[in-house]
Amino acid sequence: MRFVQDIPHPLFRIGLYAWNGKYILKIDAGPYEQTYKVSDTDVIEETDILTMLDEPFLQRIAERFRDMDADWQATIERHELN
């Protein structure tokens, strides 16, 4: 996997990679990660990926991270591991 670039964001660590005919977008927040794979035939150039990172998309990313954390905390509580 080839590192392409870090994408600055105040809440997330966003990295863009290229591998096997795909761009891989990794978004990290604390212990959680979301990964999106985009075929290189679906975009004309790498900057198209940056355009796709608009505010509505990033808001949904933040919501999904909150949901992931809620799910994790709930399973910890169910199993009395807290």
mmCIF file of the N, C-alpha and C atoms, coordinates in Angstrom:
data_MODEL
# 
_entry.id   MODEL 
# 
loop_
_atom_site.group_PDB 
_atom_site.id 
_atom_site.type_symbol 
_atom_site.label_atom_id 
_atom_site.label_alt_id 
_atom_site.label_comp_id 
_atom_site.label_asym_id 
_atom_site.label_entity_id 
_atom_site.label_seq_id 
_atom_site.pdbx_PDB_ins_code 
_atom_site.Cartn_x 
_atom_site.Cartn_y 
_atom_site.Cartn_z 
_atom_site.occupancy 
_atom_site.B_iso_or_equiv 
_atom_site.pdbx_formal_charge 
_atom_site.auth_seq_id 
_atom_site.auth_comp_id 
_atom_site.auth_asym_id 
_atom_site.auth_atom_id 
_atom_site.pdbx_PDB_model_num 
ATOM 1   N N  . MET A 1 1  ? 0.850   -1.161 0.000   1.00 0.00 ? 1  MET A N  1 
ATOM 2   C CA . MET A 1 1  ? 0.000   0.000  0.000   1.00 0.00 ? 1  MET A CA 1 
ATOM 3   C C  . MET A 1 1  ? 0.902   1.233  0.000   1.00 0.00 ? 1  MET A C  1 
ATOM 4   N N  . ARG A 1 2  ? 0.595   2.165  -0.878  1.00 0.00 ? 2  ARG A N  1 
ATOM 5   C CA . ARG A 1 2  ? 1.400   3.385  -1.018  1.00 0.00 ? 2  ARG A CA 1 
ATOM 6   C C  . ARG A 1 2  ? 0.681   4.558  -0.354  1.00 0.00 ? 2  ARG A C  1 
ATOM 7   N N  . PHE A 1 3  ? 1.374   5.204  0.565   1.00 0.00 ? 3  PHE A N  1 
ATOM 8   C CA . PHE A 1 3  ? 0.835   6.400  1.198   1.00 0.00 ? 3  PHE A CA 1 
ATOM 9   C C  . PHE A 1 3  ? 0.803   7.528  0.176   1.00 0.00 ? 3  PHE A C  1 
ATOM 10  N N  . VAL A 1 4  ? -0.340  8.207  0.069   1.00 0.00 ? 4  VAL A N  1 
ATOM 11  C CA . VAL A 1 4  ? -0.461  9.322  -0.869  1.00 0.00 ? 4  VAL A CA 1 
ATOM 12  C C  . VAL A 1 4  ? -0.354  10.648 -0.123  1.00 0.00 ? 4  VAL A C  1 
ATOM 13  N N  . GLN A 1 5  ? -1.206  10.827 0.911   1.00 0.00 ? 5  GLN A N  1 
ATOM 14  C CA . GLN A 1 5  ? -1.136  12.070 1.664   1.00 0.00 ? 5  GLN A CA 1 
ATOM 15  C C  . GLN A 1 5  ? -2.013  12.016 2.909   1.00 0.00 ? 5  GLN A C  1 
ATOM 16  N N  . ASP A 1 6  ? -1.658  12.868 3.874   1.00 0.00 ? 6  ASP A N  1 
ATOM 17  C CA . ASP A 1 6  ? -2.526  13.139 5.008   1.00 0.00 ? 6  ASP A CA 1 
ATOM 18  C C  . ASP A 1 6  ? -3.437  14.281 4.608   1.00 0.00 ? 6  ASP A C  1 
ATOM 19  N N  . ILE A 1 7  ? -4.673  14.211 5.074   1.00 0.00 ? 7  ILE A N  1 
ATOM 20  C CA . ILE A 1 7  ? -5.645  15.260 4.794   1.00 0.00 ? 7  ILE A CA 1 
ATOM 21  C C  . ILE A 1 7  ? -5.988  15.918 6.124   1.00 0.00 ? 7  ILE A C  1 
ATOM 22  N N  . PRO A 1 8  ? -5.648  17.185 6.285   1.00 0.00 ? 8  PRO A N  1 
ATOM 23  C CA . PRO A 1 8  ? -5.867  17.848 7.573   1.00 0.00 ? 8  PRO A CA 1 
ATOM 24  C C  . PRO A 1 8  ? -7.351  17.944 7.928   1.00 0.00 ? 8  PRO A C  1 
ATOM 25  N N  . HIS A 1 9  ? -7.643  17.688 9.189   1.00 0.00 ? 9  HIS A N  1 
ATOM 26  C CA . HIS A 1 9  ? -8.996  17.837 9.717   1.00 0.00 ? 9  HIS A CA 1 
ATOM 27  C C  . HIS A 1 9  ? -8.884  18.034 11.221  1.00 0.00 ? 9  HIS A C  1 
ATOM 28  N N  . PRO A 1 10 ? -9.714  18.910 11.806  1.00 0.00 ? 10 PRO A N  1 
ATOM 29  C CA . PRO A 1 10 ? -9.580  19.181 13.249  1.00 0.00 ? 10 PRO A CA 1 
ATOM 30  C C  . PRO A 1 10 ? -10.018 18.035 14.156  1.00 0.00 ? 10 PRO A C  1 
ATOM 31  N N  . LEU A 1 11 ? -10.889 17.141 13.683  1.00 0.00 ? 11 LEU A N  1 
ATOM 32  C CA . LEU A 1 11 ? -11.405 16.069 14.537  1.00 0.00 ? 11 LEU A CA 1 
ATOM 33  C C  . LEU A 1 11 ? -10.841 14.688 14.218  1.00 0.00 ? 11 LEU A C  1 
ATOM 34  N N  . PHE A 1 12 ? -10.489 14.453 12.990  1.00 0.00 ? 12 PHE A N  1 
ATOM 35  C CA . PHE A 1 12 ? -10.084 13.120 12.541  1.00 0.00 ? 12 PHE A CA 1 
ATOM 36  C C  . PHE A 1 12 ? -8.669  13.131 11.986  1.00 0.00 ? 12 PHE A C  1 
ATOM 37  N N  . ARG A 1 13 ? -8.082  11.956 11.973  1.00 0.00 ? 13 ARG A N  1 
ATOM 38  C CA . ARG A 1 13 ? -6.841  11.748 11.218  1.00 0.00 ? 13 ARG A CA 1 
ATOM 39  C C  . ARG A 1 13 ? -7.274  11.073 9.918   1.00 0.00 ? 13 ARG A C  1 
ATOM 40  N N  . ILE A 1 14 ? -7.024  11.726 8.813   1.00 0.00 ? 14 ILE A N  1 
ATOM 41  C CA . ILE A 1 14 ? -7.461  11.206 7.516   1.00 0.00 ? 14 ILE A CA 1 
ATOM 42  C C  . ILE A 1 14 ? -6.228  10.940 6.666   1.00 0.00 ? 14 ILE A C  1 
ATOM 43  N N  . GLY A 1 15 ? -6.117  9.711  6.179   1.00 0.00 ? 15 GLY A N  1 
ATOM 44  C CA . GLY A 1 15 ? -5.005  9.343  5.314   1.00 0.00 ? 15 GLY A CA 1 
ATOM 45  C C  . GLY A 1 15 ? -5.513  8.777  4.002   1.00 0.00 ? 15 GLY A C  1 
ATOM 46  N N  . LEU A 1 16 ? -4.862  9.137  2.924   1.00 0.00 ? 16 LEU A N  1 
ATOM 47  C CA . LEU A 1 16 ? -5.201  8.623  1.605   1.00 0.00 ? 16 LEU A CA 1 
ATOM 48  C C  . LEU A 1 16 ? -4.069  7.726  1.138   1.00 0.00 ? 16 LEU A C  1 
ATOM 49  N N  . TYR A 1 17 ? -4.429  6.535  0.689   1.00 0.00 ? 17 TYR A N  1 
ATOM 50  C CA . TYR A 1 17 ? -3.471  5.538  0.232   1.00 0.00 ? 17 TYR A CA 1 
ATOM 51  C C  . TYR A 1 17 ? -3.895  5.040  -1.147  1.00 0.00 ? 17 TYR A C  1 
ATOM 52  N N  . ALA A 1 18 ? -2.982  4.458  -1.869  1.00 0.00 ? 18 ALA A N  1 
ATOM 53  C CA . ALA A 1 18 ? -3.280  3.824  -3.151  1.00 0.00 ? 18 ALA A CA 1 
ATOM 54  C C  . ALA A 1 18 ? -2.811  2.381  -3.067  1.00 0.00 ? 18 ALA A C  1 
ATOM 55  N N  . TRP A 1 19 ? -3.659  1.476  -3.549  1.00 0.00 ? 19 TRP A N  1 
ATOM 56  C CA . TRP A 1 19 ? -3.292  0.060  -3.506  1.00 0.00 ? 19 TRP A CA 1 
ATOM 57  C C  . TRP A 1 19 ? -4.180  -0.733 -4.445  1.00 0.00 ? 19 TRP A C  1 
ATOM 58  N N  . ASN A 1 20 ? -3.573  -1.523 -5.280  1.00 0.00 ? 20 ASN A N  1 
ATOM 59  C CA . ASN A 1 20 ? -4.274  -2.507 -6.097  1.00 0.00 ? 20 ASN A CA 1 
ATOM 60  C C  . ASN A 1 20 ? -5.427  -1.902 -6.899  1.00 0.00 ? 20 ASN A C  1 
ATOM 61  N N  . GLY A 1 21 ? -5.186  -0.775 -7.548  1.00 0.00 ? 21 GLY A N  1 
ATOM 62  C CA . GLY A 1 21 ? -6.206  -0.158 -8.386  1.00 0.00 ? 21 GLY A CA 1 
ATOM 63  C C  . GLY A 1 21 ? -7.296  0.574  -7.615  1.00 0.00 ? 21 GLY A C  1 
ATOM 64  N N  . LYS A 1 22 ? -7.030  0.870  -6.345  1.00 0.00 ? 22 LYS A N  1 
ATOM 65  C CA . LYS A 1 22 ? -8.008  1.564  -5.521  1.00 0.00 ? 22 LYS A CA 1 
ATOM 66  C C  . LYS A 1 22 ? -7.322  2.655  -4.718  1.00 0.00 ? 22 LYS A C  1 
ATOM 67  N N  . TYR A 1 23 ? -8.110  3.676  -4.393  1.00 0.00 ? 23 TYR A N  1 
ATOM 68  C CA . TYR A 1 23 ? -7.703  4.626  -3.378  1.00 0.00 ? 23 TYR A CA 1 
ATOM 69  C C  . TYR A 1 23 ? -8.355  4.167  -2.085  1.00 0.00 ? 23 TYR A C  1 
ATOM 70  N N  . ILE A 1 24 ? -7.616  4.205  -1.018  1.00 0.00 ? 24 ILE A N  1 
ATOM 71  C CA . ILE A 1 24 ? -8.127  3.808  0.291   1.00 0.00 ? 24 ILE A CA 1 
ATOM 72  C C  . ILE A 1 24 ? -8.074  5.029  1.191   1.00 0.00 ? 24 ILE A C  1 
ATOM 73  N N  . LEU A 1 25 ? -9.232  5.397  1.686   1.00 0.00 ? 25 LEU A N  1 
ATOM 74  C CA . LEU A 1 25 ? -9.365  6.540  2.568   1.00 0.00 ? 25 LEU A CA 1 
ATOM 75  C C  . LEU A 1 25 ? -9.573  6.009  3.975   1.00 0.00 ? 25 LEU A C  1 
ATOM 76  N N  . LYS A 1 26 ? -8.620  6.290  4.873   1.00 0.00 ? 26 LYS A N  1 
ATOM 77  C CA . LYS A 1 26 ? -8.710  5.828  6.262   1.00 0.00 ? 26 LYS A CA 1 
ATOM 78  C C  . LYS A 1 26 ? -8.959  7.033  7.148   1.00 0.00 ? 26 LYS A C  1 
ATOM 79  N N  . ILE A 1 27 ? -10.022 6.936  7.944   1.00 0.00 ? 27 ILE A N  1 
ATOM 80  C CA . ILE A 1 27 ? -10.395 8.019  8.838   1.00 0.00 ? 27 ILE A CA 1 
ATOM 81  C C  . ILE A 1 27 ? -10.384 7.465  10.252  1.00 0.00 ? 27 ILE A C  1 
ATOM 82  N N  . ASP A 1 28 ? -9.539  8.036  11.104  1.00 0.00 ? 28 ASP A N  1 
ATOM 83  C CA . ASP A 1 28 ? -9.379  7.569  12.486  1.00 0.00 ? 28 ASP A CA 1 
ATOM 84  C C  . ASP A 1 28 ? -9.890  8.619  13.455  1.00 0.00 ? 28 ASP A C  1 
ATOM 85  N N  . ALA A 1 29 ? -10.514 8.128  14.523  1.00 0.00 ? 29 ALA A N  1 
ATOM 86  C CA . ALA A 1 29 ? -10.900 8.978  15.650  1.00 0.00 ? 29 ALA A CA 1 
ATOM 87  C C  . ALA A 1 29 ? -10.718 8.126  16.898  1.00 0.00 ? 29 ALA A C  1 
ATOM 88  N N  . GLY A 1 30 ? -9.684  8.423  17.667  1.00 0.00 ? 30 GLY A N  1 
ATOM 89  C CA . GLY A 1 30 ? -9.411  7.618  18.856  1.00 0.00 ? 30 GLY A CA 1 
ATOM 90  C C  . GLY A 1 30 ? -9.179  6.171  18.475  1.00 0.00 ? 30 GLY A C  1 
ATOM 91  N N  . PRO A 1 31 ? -9.882  5.242  19.138  1.00 0.00 ? 31 PRO A N  1 
ATOM 92  C CA . PRO A 1 31 ? -9.662  3.826  18.858  1.00 0.00 ? 31 PRO A CA 1 
ATOM 93  C C  . PRO A 1 31 ? -10.452 3.299  17.661  1.00 0.00 ? 31 PRO A C  1 
ATOM 94  N N  . TYR A 1 32 ? -11.170 4.172  16.970  1.00 0.00 ? 32 TYR A N  1 
ATOM 95  C CA . TYR A 1 32 ? -12.054 3.725  15.888  1.00 0.00 ? 32 TYR A CA 1 
ATOM 96  C C  . TYR A 1 32 ? -11.530 4.166  14.528  1.00 0.00 ? 32 TYR A C  1 
ATOM 97  N N  . GLU A 1 33 ? -11.859 3.371  13.510  1.00 0.00 ? 33 GLU A N  1 
ATOM 98  C CA . GLU A 1 33 ? -11.420 3.663  12.151  1.00 0.00 ? 33 GLU A CA 1 
ATOM 99  C C  . GLU A 1 33 ? -12.531 3.341  11.177  1.00 0.00 ? 33 GLU A C  1 
ATOM 100 N N  . GLN A 1 34 ? -12.679 4.203  10.193  1.00 0.00 ? 34 GLN A N  1 
ATOM 101 C CA . GLN A 1 34 ? -13.563 3.934  9.069   1.00 0.00 ? 34 GLN A CA 1 
ATOM 102 C C  . GLN A 1 34 ? -12.702 3.934  7.813   1.00 0.00 ? 34 GLN A C  1 
ATOM 103 N N  . THR A 1 35 ? -12.957 2.978  6.933   1.00 0.00 ? 35 THR A N  1 
ATOM 104 C CA . THR A 1 35 ? -12.176 2.846  5.714   1.00 0.00 ? 35 THR A CA 1 
ATOM 105 C C  . THR A 1 35 ? -13.102 2.807  4.513   1.00 0.00 ? 35 THR A C  1 
ATOM 106 N N  . TYR A 1 36 ? -12.753 3.574  3.513   1.00 0.00 ? 36 TYR A N  1 
ATOM 107 C CA . TYR A 1 36 ? -13.508 3.612  2.268   1.00 0.00 ? 36 TYR A CA 1 
ATOM 108 C C  . TYR A 1 36 ? -12.563 3.266  1.128   1.00 0.00 ? 36 TYR A C  1 
ATOM 109 N N  . LYS A 1 37 ? -13.001 2.371  0.261   1.00 0.00 ? 37 LYS A N  1 
ATOM 110 C CA . LYS A 1 37 ? -12.209 1.984  -0.901  1.00 0.00 ? 37 LYS A CA 1 
ATOM 111 C C  . LYS A 1 37 ? -12.903 2.516  -2.144  1.00 0.00 ? 37 LYS A C  1 
ATOM 112 N N  . VAL A 1 38 ? -12.147 3.253  -2.951  1.00 0.00 ? 38 VAL A N  1 
ATOM 113 C CA . VAL A 1 38 ? -12.676 3.878  -4.152  1.00 0.00 ? 38 VAL A CA 1 
ATOM 114 C C  . VAL A 1 38 ? -11.862 3.383  -5.337  1.00 0.00 ? 38 VAL A C  1 
ATOM 115 N N  . SER A 1 39 ? -12.522 2.781  -6.295  1.00 0.00 ? 39 SER A N  1 
ATOM 116 C CA . SER A 1 39 ? -11.816 2.318  -7.480  1.00 0.00 ? 39 SER A CA 1 
ATOM 117 C C  . SER A 1 39 ? -11.204 3.506  -8.205  1.00 0.00 ? 39 SER A C  1 
ATOM 118 N N  . ASP A 1 40 ? -9.978  3.326  -8.686  1.00 0.00 ? 40 ASP A N  1 
ATOM 119 C CA . ASP A 1 40 ? -9.340  4.442  -9.387  1.00 0.00 ? 40 ASP A CA 1 
ATOM 120 C C  . ASP A 1 40 ? -10.041 4.754  -10.703 1.00 0.00 ? 40 ASP A C  1 
ATOM 121 N N  . THR A 1 41 ? -10.932 3.879  -11.167 1.00 0.00 ? 41 THR A N  1 
ATOM 122 C CA . THR A 1 41 ? -11.723 4.169  -12.365 1.00 0.00 ? 41 THR A CA 1 
ATOM 123 C C  . THR A 1 41 ? -12.941 5.030  -12.051 1.00 0.00 ? 41 THR A C  1 
ATOM 124 N N  . ASP A 1 42 ? -13.268 5.204  -10.755 1.00 0.00 ? 42 ASP A N  1 
ATOM 125 C CA . ASP A 1 42 ? -14.410 6.029  -10.354 1.00 0.00 ? 42 ASP A CA 1 
ATOM 126 C C  . ASP A 1 42 ? -14.042 7.493  -10.166 1.00 0.00 ? 42 ASP A C  1 
ATOM 127 N N  . VAL A 1 43 ? -12.759 7.800  -10.179 1.00 0.00 ? 43 VAL A N  1 
ATOM 128 C CA . VAL A 1 43 ? -12.299 9.185  -10.046 1.00 0.00 ? 43 VAL A CA 1 
ATOM 129 C C  . VAL A 1 43 ? -11.313 9.484  -11.165 1.00 0.00 ? 43 VAL A C  1 
ATOM 130 N N  . ILE A 1 44 ? -11.250 10.752 -11.540 1.00 0.00 ? 44 ILE A N  1 
ATOM 131 C CA . ILE A 1 44 ? -10.327 11.132 -12.614 1.00 0.00 ? 44 ILE A CA 1 
ATOM 132 C C  . ILE A 1 44 ? -8.927  11.341 -12.062 1.00 0.00 ? 44 ILE A C  1 
ATOM 133 N N  . GLU A 1 45 ? -8.853  11.973 -10.879 1.00 0.00 ? 45 GLU A N  1 
ATOM 134 C CA . GLU A 1 45 ? -7.552  12.204 -10.259 1.00 0.00 ? 45 GLU A CA 1 
ATOM 135 C C  . GLU A 1 45 ? -7.712  12.195 -8.740  1.00 0.00 ? 45 GLU A C  1 
ATOM 136 N N  . GLU A 1 46 ? -6.594  12.163 -8.057  1.00 0.00 ? 46 GLU A N  1 
ATOM 137 C CA . GLU A 1 46 ? -6.608  12.079 -6.591  1.00 0.00 ? 46 GLU A CA 1 
ATOM 138 C C  . GLU A 1 46 ? -7.370  13.217 -5.938  1.00 0.00 ? 46 GLU A C  1 
ATOM 139 N N  . THR A 1 47 ? -7.329  14.390 -6.519  1.00 0.00 ? 47 THR A N  1 
ATOM 140 C CA . THR A 1 47 ? -8.012  15.534 -5.921  1.00 0.00 ? 47 THR A CA 1 
ATOM 141 C C  . THR A 1 47 ? -9.533  15.347 -5.892  1.00 0.00 ? 47 THR A C  1 
ATOM 142 N N  . ASP A 1 48 ? -10.066 14.469 -6.736  1.00 0.00 ? 48 ASP A N  1 
ATOM 143 C CA . ASP A 1 48 ? -11.501 14.177 -6.687  1.00 0.00 ? 48 ASP A CA 1 
ATOM 144 C C  . ASP A 1 48 ? -11.883 13.590 -5.327  1.00 0.00 ? 48 ASP A C  1 
ATOM 145 N N  . ILE A 1 49 ? -10.987 12.819 -4.739  1.00 0.00 ? 49 ILE A N  1 
ATOM 146 C CA . ILE A 1 49 ? -11.246 12.252 -3.415  1.00 0.00 ? 49 ILE A CA 1 
ATOM 147 C C  . ILE A 1 49 ? -11.411 13.379 -2.394  1.00 0.00 ? 49 ILE A C  1 
ATOM 148 N N  . LEU A 1 50 ? -10.566 14.398 -2.482  1.00 0.00 ? 50 LEU A N  1 
ATOM 149 C CA . LEU A 1 50 ? -10.644 15.525 -1.558  1.00 0.00 ? 50 LEU A CA 1 
ATOM 150 C C  . LEU A 1 50 ? -11.976 16.258 -1.710  1.00 0.00 ? 50 LEU A C  1 
ATOM 151 N N  . THR A 1 51 ? -12.450 16.396 -2.924  1.00 0.00 ? 51 THR A N  1 
ATOM 152 C CA . THR A 1 51 ? -13.728 17.055 -3.183  1.00 0.00 ? 51 THR A CA 1 
ATOM 153 C C  . THR A 1 51 ? -14.872 16.287 -2.526  1.00 0.00 ? 51 THR A C  1 
ATOM 154 N N  . MET A 1 52 ? -14.760 14.982 -2.500  1.00 0.00 ? 52 MET A N  1 
ATOM 155 C CA . MET A 1 52 ? -15.818 14.142 -1.920  1.00 0.00 ? 52 MET A CA 1 
ATOM 156 C C  . MET A 1 52 ? -15.906 14.287 -0.403  1.00 0.00 ? 52 MET A C  1 
ATOM 157 N N  . LEU A 1 53 ? -14.861 14.794 0.222   1.00 0.00 ? 53 LEU A N  1 
ATOM 158 C CA . LEU A 1 53 ? -14.847 14.970 1.676   1.00 0.00 ? 53 LEU A CA 1 
ATOM 159 C C  . LEU A 1 53 ? -15.537 16.281 2.064   1.00 0.00 ? 53 LEU A C  1 
ATOM 160 N N  . ASP A 1 54 ? -16.785 16.421 1.639   1.00 0.00 ? 54 ASP A N  1 
ATOM 161 C CA . ASP A 1 54 ? -17.522 17.644 1.939   1.00 0.00 ? 54 ASP A CA 1 
ATOM 162 C C  . ASP A 1 54 ? -18.135 17.580 3.339   1.00 0.00 ? 54 ASP A C  1 
ATOM 163 N N  . GLU A 1 55 ? -18.713 18.684 3.778   1.00 0.00 ? 55 GLU A N  1 
ATOM 164 C CA . GLU A 1 55 ? -19.231 18.790 5.140   1.00 0.00 ? 55 GLU A CA 1 
ATOM 165 C C  . GLU A 1 55 ? -20.330 17.762 5.453   1.00 0.00 ? 55 GLU A C  1 
ATOM 166 N N  . PRO A 1 56 ? -21.310 17.531 4.560   1.00 0.00 ? 56 PRO A N  1 
ATOM 167 C CA . PRO A 1 56 ? -22.319 16.511 4.883   1.00 0.00 ? 56 PRO A CA 1 
ATOM 168 C C  . PRO A 1 56 ? -21.702 15.110 5.081   1.00 0.00 ? 56 PRO A C  1 
ATOM 169 N N  . PHE A 1 57 ? -20.734 14.766 4.246   1.00 0.00 ? 57 PHE A N  1 
ATOM 170 C CA . PHE A 1 57 ? -20.080 13.459 4.388   1.00 0.00 ? 57 PHE A CA 1 
ATOM 171 C C  . PHE A 1 57 ? -19.343 13.373 5.717   1.00 0.00 ? 57 PHE A C  1 
ATOM 172 N N  . LEU A 1 58 ? -18.581 14.412 6.050   1.00 0.00 ? 58 LEU A N  1 
ATOM 173 C CA . LEU A 1 58 ? -17.810 14.391 7.295   1.00 0.00 ? 58 LEU A CA 1 
ATOM 174 C C  . LEU A 1 58 ? -18.712 14.432 8.530   1.00 0.00 ? 58 LEU A C  1 
ATOM 175 N N  . GLN A 1 59 ? -19.872 15.065 8.430   1.00 0.00 ? 59 GLN A N  1 
ATOM 176 C CA . GLN A 1 59 ? -20.830 15.028 9.543   1.00 0.00 ? 59 GLN A CA 1 
ATOM 177 C C  . GLN A 1 59 ? -21.334 13.610 9.777   1.00 0.00 ? 59 GLN A C  1 
ATOM 178 N N  . ARG A 1 60 ? -21.606 12.879 8.703   1.00 0.00 ? 60 ARG A N  1 
ATOM 179 C CA . ARG A 1 60 ? -22.044 11.485 8.833   1.00 0.00 ? 60 ARG A CA 1 
ATOM 180 C C  . ARG A 1 60 ? -20.922 10.624 9.410   1.00 0.00 ? 60 ARG A C  1 
ATOM 181 N N  . ILE A 1 61 ? -19.688 10.917 9.030   1.00 0.00 ? 61 ILE A N  1 
ATOM 182 C CA . ILE A 1 61 ? -18.534 10.207 9.600   1.00 0.00 ? 61 ILE A CA 1 
ATOM 183 C C  . ILE A 1 61 ? -18.524 10.404 11.113  1.00 0.00 ? 61 ILE A C  1 
ATOM 184 N N  . ALA A 1 62 ? -18.697 11.649 11.560  1.00 0.00 ? 62 ALA A N  1 
ATOM 185 C CA . ALA A 1 62 ? -18.696 11.945 12.994  1.00 0.00 ? 62 ALA A CA 1 
ATOM 186 C C  . ALA A 1 62 ? -19.836 11.209 13.700  1.00 0.00 ? 62 ALA A C  1 
ATOM 187 N N  . GLU A 1 63 ? -21.018 11.191 13.089  1.00 0.00 ? 63 GLU A N  1 
ATOM 188 C CA . GLU A 1 63 ? -22.154 10.466 13.680  1.00 0.00 ? 63 GLU A CA 1 
ATOM 189 C C  . GLU A 1 63 ? -21.854 8.977  13.799  1.00 0.00 ? 63 GLU A C  1 
ATOM 190 N N  . ARG A 1 64 ? -21.243 8.430  12.765  1.00 0.00 ? 64 ARG A N  1 
ATOM 191 C CA . ARG A 1 64 ? -20.921 7.004  12.771  1.00 0.00 ? 64 ARG A CA 1 
ATOM 192 C C  . ARG A 1 64 ? -19.899 6.680  13.867  1.00 0.00 ? 64 ARG A C  1 
ATOM 193 N N  . PHE A 1 65 ? -18.920 7.569  14.073  1.00 0.00 ? 65 PHE A N  1 
ATOM 194 C CA . PHE A 1 65 ? -17.962 7.362  15.161  1.00 0.00 ? 65 PHE A CA 1 
ATOM 195 C C  . PHE A 1 65 ? -18.672 7.394  16.512  1.00 0.00 ? 65 PHE A C  1 
ATOM 196 N N  . ARG A 1 66 ? -19.624 8.312  16.685  1.00 0.00 ? 66 ARG A N  1 
ATOM 197 C CA . ARG A 1 66 ? -20.382 8.346  17.940  1.00 0.00 ? 66 ARG A CA 1 
ATOM 198 C C  . ARG A 1 66 ? -21.165 7.056  18.130  1.00 0.00 ? 66 ARG A C  1 
ATOM 199 N N  . ASP A 1 67 ? -21.777 6.553  17.048  1.00 0.00 ? 67 ASP A N  1 
ATOM 200 C CA . ASP A 1 67 ? -22.510 5.288  17.121  1.00 0.00 ? 67 ASP A CA 1 
ATOM 201 C C  . ASP A 1 67 ? -21.570 4.128  17.454  1.00 0.00 ? 67 ASP A C  1 
ATOM 202 N N  . MET A 1 68 ? -20.395 4.114  16.853  1.00 0.00 ? 68 MET A N  1 
ATOM 203 C CA . MET A 1 68 ? -19.423 3.058  17.131  1.00 0.00 ? 68 MET A CA 1 
ATOM 204 C C  . MET A 1 68 ? -19.044 3.073  18.608  1.00 0.00 ? 68 MET A C  1 
ATOM 205 N N  . ASP A 1 69 ? -18.811 4.271  19.142  1.00 0.00 ? 69 ASP A N  1 
ATOM 206 C CA . ASP A 1 69 ? -18.438 4.377  20.546  1.00 0.00 ? 69 ASP A CA 1 
ATOM 207 C C  . ASP A 1 69 ? -19.592 3.928  21.443  1.00 0.00 ? 69 ASP A C  1 
ATOM 208 N N  . ALA A 1 70 ? -20.816 4.319  21.114  1.00 0.00 ? 70 ALA A N  1 
ATOM 209 C CA . ALA A 1 70 ? -21.977 3.910  21.914  1.00 0.00 ? 70 ALA A CA 1 
ATOM 210 C C  . ALA A 1 70 ? -22.128 2.392  21.899  1.00 0.00 ? 70 ALA A C  1 
ATOM 211 N N  . ASP A 1 71 ? -21.952 1.775  20.742  1.00 0.00 ? 71 ASP A N  1 
ATOM 212 C CA . ASP A 1 71 ? -22.033 0.305  20.643  1.00 0.00 ? 71 ASP A CA 1 
ATOM 213 C C  . ASP A 1 71 ? -20.965 -0.353 21.501  1.00 0.00 ? 71 ASP A C  1 
ATOM 214 N N  . TRP A 1 72 ? -19.752 0.184  21.451  1.00 0.00 ? 72 TRP A N  1 
ATOM 215 C CA . TRP A 1 72 ? -18.647 -0.393 22.219  1.00 0.00 ? 72 TRP A CA 1 
ATOM 216 C C  . TRP A 1 72 ? -18.897 -0.266 23.715  1.00 0.00 ? 72 TRP A C  1 
ATOM 217 N N  . GLN A 1 73 ? -19.324 0.927  24.141  1.00 0.00 ? 73 GLN A N  1 
ATOM 218 C CA . GLN A 1 73 ? -19.606 1.136  25.559  1.00 0.00 ? 73 GLN A CA 1 
ATOM 219 C C  . GLN A 1 73 ? -20.745 0.236  26.032  1.00 0.00 ? 73 GLN A C  1 
ATOM 220 N N  . ALA A 1 74 ? -21.752 0.038  25.203  1.00 0.00 ? 74 ALA A N  1 
ATOM 221 C CA . ALA A 1 74 ? -22.882 -0.815 25.567  1.00 0.00 ? 74 ALA A CA 1 
ATOM 222 C C  . ALA A 1 74 ? -22.443 -2.268 25.762  1.00 0.00 ? 74 ALA A C  1 
ATOM 223 N N  . THR A 1 75 ? -21.579 -2.769 24.900  1.00 0.00 ? 75 THR A N  1 
ATOM 224 C CA . THR A 1 75 ? -21.137 -4.155 25.061  1.00 0.00 ? 75 THR A CA 1 
ATOM 225 C C  . THR A 1 75 ? -20.249 -4.307 26.292  1.00 0.00 ? 75 THR A C  1 
ATOM 226 N N  . ILE A 1 76 ? -19.454 -3.286 26.598  1.00 0.00 ? 76 ILE A N  1 
ATOM 227 C CA . ILE A 1 76 ? -18.646 -3.327 27.816  1.00 0.00 ? 76 ILE A CA 1 
ATOM 228 C C  . ILE A 1 76 ? -19.558 -3.408 29.034  1.00 0.00 ? 76 ILE A C  1 
ATOM 229 N N  . GLU A 1 77 ? -20.598 -2.585 29.045  1.00 0.00 ? 77 GLU A N  1 
ATOM 230 C CA . GLU A 1 77 ? -21.526 -2.586 30.176  1.00 0.00 ? 77 GLU A CA 1 
ATOM 231 C C  . GLU A 1 77 ? -22.301 -3.901 30.280  1.00 0.00 ? 77 GLU A C  1 
ATOM 232 N N  . ARG A 1 78 ? -22.739 -4.450 29.143  1.00 0.00 ? 78 ARG A N  1 
ATOM 233 C CA . ARG A 1 78 ? -23.475 -5.721 29.150  1.00 0.00 ? 78 ARG A CA 1 
ATOM 234 C C  . ARG A 1 78 ? -22.652 -6.835 29.766  1.00 0.00 ? 78 ARG A C  1 
ATOM 235 N N  . HIS A 1 79 ? -21.368 -6.781 29.537  1.00 0.00 ? 79 HIS A N  1 
ATOM 236 C CA . HIS A 1 79 ? -20.491 -7.845 30.033  1.00 0.00 ? 79 HIS A CA 1 
ATOM 237 C C  . HIS A 1 79 ? -19.767 -7.455 31.317  1.00 0.00 ? 79 HIS A C  1 
ATOM 238 N N  . GLU A 1 80 ? -20.240 -6.344 31.886  1.00 0.00 ? 80 GLU A N  1 
ATOM 239 C CA . GLU A 1 80 ? -19.732 -5.863 33.182  1.00 0.00 ? 80 GLU A CA 1 
ATOM 240 C C  . GLU A 1 80 ? -18.210 -5.774 33.198  1.00 0.00 ? 80 GLU A C  1 
ATOM 241 N N  . LEU A 1 81 ? -17.663 -5.209 32.148  1.00 0.00 ? 81 LEU A N  1 
ATOM 242 C CA . LEU A 1 81 ? -16.198 -5.071 32.044  1.00 0.00 ? 81 LEU A CA 1 
ATOM 243 C C  . LEU A 1 81 ? -15.744 -3.661 32.387  1.00 0.00 ? 81 LEU A C  1 
ATOM 244 N N  . ASN A 1 82 ? -16.655 -2.853 32.842  1.00 0.00 ? 82 ASN A N  1 
ATOM 245 C CA . ASN A 1 82 ? -16.314 -1.466 33.140  1.00 0.00 ? 82 ASN A CA 1 
ATOM 246 C C  . ASN A 1 82 ? -16.097 -1.238 34.608  1.00 0.00 ? 82 ASN A C  1 
# 
